[in-house]
Amino acid sequence: MASAGEITAAEFLQVVASPVDQKPTTEVIHFFRVPLIHESATSELLKSVQAKISNQIIALQTEQYFNIGVQSEISNDKLSVLRWLLQETYEPENLN
């Protein structure tokens, strides 16, 4: 039972899972950025995966994925702004 001012896990999941805008999307634009984590962190993650799962795993690649639902076609200017918002400042070429 949640205390006053707290919400239950079920209530939290309902809020997170429910869309803010109920209007249907007509298209989903996909972007991804690689890598999600730096090479040194990926190396540490690989060591952990090899120790816990299998030493036959020889590499990992991470990525961050964005799905943007739109209701109508967006202009090239707005698409450029969206790409600018999603890309890393110091590695803009990693957003595809």
QUIRAWO-V397396 format. One line per field, one symbol per residue. ss: DSSP state (a for helix, b for strand, c for the rest). A space follows every 10 residues. Layout:
# QUIRAWO-V397396
ss: ???
This chain:
# QUIRAWO-V397396
ss: ccccccccaa aaaaaaaccc ccccccbbbb bbbbccccaa aaaaaaaaaa aacccccccc ccbbbbbbbb cccccaaaaa aaaaaacccc caaabc
